[in-house]
């Protein structure tokens, strides 16, 4: 995971410098145009400490492993109008305020699933009525069984964000242009968390839980200056200090971690008016 983030950072910096030298050689006239895209992603997350606080418990699980949940590909699951938001998707709309720069807003719908039956370290205290997990913990081993914890942001880990991007066309032939894009962004996390904690009733509603920061680099192939396909590598930091876990407002969780995405997108460029 660390090697992946290092590669992305080095690639981002090197390609930005390279694009500044070669990108200007191809005529560009993006200013005033809009664009939008839709696509799907794969995600990876670093291990995270997760703190759970509530009435009669306060404990932290160390280095918890979580993965995404990719929907198996099928025409029905990915292209049916009523189901296209079920897989991990990306949606964005942007505006070129200069030939090489755009501002855009969008959402990255990821899924974050804590892996069951893993062994983690636990610190803190649980003192619930008649709970088999009651006790004081000091770096003890604990297996995450279903009757202790099931924890997912599966509907989902929703990252609504705004970013600024630079575009540089380095190849053009007839009706085809190939461009490099880089960007920086920030946004808010509004997950719908599916958590079953110590047999309490889950919350399972959308809730503003924290914020994120991200960087990206992408390659775009545009046809007729209108329709394009684009691939992206995106990574960043997520901090969620206010995650709702159960039906009680007193019960909350907090966590922070790094994430990376591999995105494949299809989009359109267009102008309003003439």
Buried (B, 14 or more C-beta within 10 A) or exposed (E): BEEBBEEBEEEBEEBBEEBEEEBBEBEBEBEEBBBBBBBBBEBBBBBBBBBBBBEEBBBBBBEBBBEBBEBEEEEEEBEEEEEBEBBBBBBBEBBBEEBBBBBBBBBBBBBBBBEEEBEBBBBBEBEBEEBEBBBEBEEEEBEBEEEBBBBBBBBBBBBBBBBBBBBBBBEBEEEEBBBBBBBBBBBBBBBBBBBBBBEBEBBBEEBEBBBBBBBBBBBBBBEEBEEBBBBBBBBBBBBBEEBBBBEEEEBBBBBBBBBBBBBEBEBEBEEEEE
